[in-house]
């Protein structure tokens, strides 16, 4: 329970308490003798009728009574209010909670509050107070109404955290699950759900929210385990996926987003993390759901918004997407880990016992919609599906018990790294794995500062201080990225687990759960948000890689994702902090279709909305000495060029412009056996240059 | 204490036998003449319908077992949304189960069939008894297999179905109308609770949970003795068996009742090699005498908020994760994970009393 690590510079230890006694109400306290300085004070019993409100401390409602003190400090200082039983041993076994306000009775504002930061269940909290200003210190009986002493002391203020958050109450009903744009204005809205209602707090351009309840038919399954959002039918309004214990419900938004039509699957699914993603790269958004106790399931979109259920291997996905017979699938992130411009699938896995389905998996997309597990650490896939090419070449095969893992380019070297946040110590602790850029990962946990992070089920990436280095929201704490491959952990006053987005459009990321935790944006760093509207690709641009370059920080990358962390749906607007950089050289968007958009010199501290294909693309050129042979070909294309193909990505389009293959070169040979006969265009992309040439498949 | 109880039971049994033999009208059954009429073909089971096994005589819904289909009961059953259960076991002739430990499922021979019928009485509007499903486990050469038979509305037949389904119903119990959206499990749901590692196993049939007197058609008898008499169990039991108390037996200690309740409702996931073995708690009866194993003063891996400080915070149910998870229907946090959609109020009350009876100081 002890989280407080301040060293007190001044301590008033004494058995005598001061004369000021508590009042039953704020009003009574407002005329009672005020406390003006440090000292020891007492509460006899909490029986006052004025229950402290609003709540400034954790752990919600449940108090019936309160006791109030007025505090008018004689000197401006940093004050500690404490019942800490480690120091005030007379409080041993007590369970206190305190709220500290400024303002006047009836219109109080929270200054600070605490429930359990002292020893046992006692309280301890610090705050800055100005000389002569009136504060109220209010205790409630959330847990205990018996007598206790508390101490006010003066202390050295703690170092300022890089960002703080302020509680903002919102008018929401149901389980708080999403921060995502629901009405097509590129502003993040708040989504809360019950089985018969979708509550949306639409973010207003002028600030604040419009809370709207949309009644639905009773969903067979509720998003107890996860919510995902995506525009299945491309009508501009996001649809929702509820991942429940015994199945999956889809909620389709109508043409103006004002009603939802419920479609519940008949198939049994013990849902965990869900995602929207274009699995087979046909431009239509598909859905994916982790199955806790069986092979994963997915729903393929026919282009008209009709979804077909599949589980395990299928004609669409020949080797499936995590097919262990016993499941163990908890948290998925679709991520282009190998920078070949298609989305791969990481599965955070968990299960008790000496079993093979607790080993994390990484399914590499070969660019044609066939996925292979390259984190087969237990060898389960190699033995049960021999000949399919599964291996542990990535080095991410690991039995660590994780419900979700945070993927981001933590070191800004151009590829996605991963924080594997453990849920328990049973099979090893947290791990930080650095992407080596060659399809392998190295364990850089030692000395990285992640070891002390809390255990739990939620790990999500977000740059909260906009310094250009992605942080990690992990179970009520934040791992702040130092920018040098190390992190430092802040646990006090950080947001709880919840969906992440920008709910006041100030370019700083906020969190929603119970209330909104508004980012106070102390860093003042600059930022950019990029919103993606697909045309050939799916409407949300899910699966796009967004890359920005700024003069100081260099390159940063994001993937447009629907569904990360474990339970919540965080914004699909990509967000970049750019620190003190004052300009952005370029923004490049690699769409799932193969289209590339480049925007140069966009404004900082703004949202950049990009419609697929609307900008001038990368400069196209035909490399004079690029020769494909044989051409026509039956099976193999050899490339003979002085041009270096190392790290280049090739894409094959059919004559309708549809992407049919995509990969990085491993040699100067491309196997096109799988293509049907016809004319194609081969495009090679490397270092901002693209070259294209036609060929014929016989 | 458990030893003493067990000794008493064992001491009692010969007396029962003696009194039977003194009955002038008693005619010993000629066992060799009895052959079980159950239809069992190892290669063909599980069958597509329940009737094919011929487990029952007369109207099937009466659940009157044929010879060889032996009723049994558990000292502590899993809470399943207040559904009632009738359990039976059948074995091929000349084969016997073997004892291993008090807390281990008997080592059953191939061909053993466990039959568990789920039903409610006073189902509205008619107020009739409605059998919902019959879950069957069969010990086959490849291991225990699950089968589930869903009963039709006129209660004449039950058909194999492992896809999972729901059946909303209302029933009257103790003068109150209760309702449930009853869950008939899918195959993987069965496996989630019935496994060690990835190997399927039965849960309830352990000496510690069977060592009790049961009323049979021909009189009452200790179940284990009955199993032995039936030829279903080798006559090699230890002199005493460490036996659970019934969780609702108010003459037993709170701790023993709580441990017994936790064993049958929680240990199938929270023991070594089980679904949630990565969590710090162990609720199996053979380990749960140790307070730390059941979470006393143990901080949870997952912070659920709400001021929940420990799995069990002594004398403080409102700070205890165990109470919180048992006392909610929110499927994201409720426990047990499967098999329950409504709160088992009597069980919650027991855990409430147990937690508030603890006086350990966690510091």
Interface residues (C-beta under 8 A of the other chain):
Chain A: X1 X58 X59 X60 X62 X93 X95 X115 X116 X119 X120 X121 X142 X143 X175 X222 X224 X225 X244 X245 X246 X268 X270 X291 X292 X293 X294 X326 X327 X350 X351 X352 X353 X354 X355 X357 X358 X401 X423 X424 X426 X427 X454 X455 X456 X457 X475 X476 X496 X567
Chain B: X163 X164 X166 X183 X186 X188 X189 X191 X192 X196 X197 X198 X269 X272 X273 X274 X275 X276 X277 X278 X279 X280 X301 X302 X303 X305 X306 X307 X309 X316 X318 X319 X330 X331 X332 X337 X338 X361 X362 X363
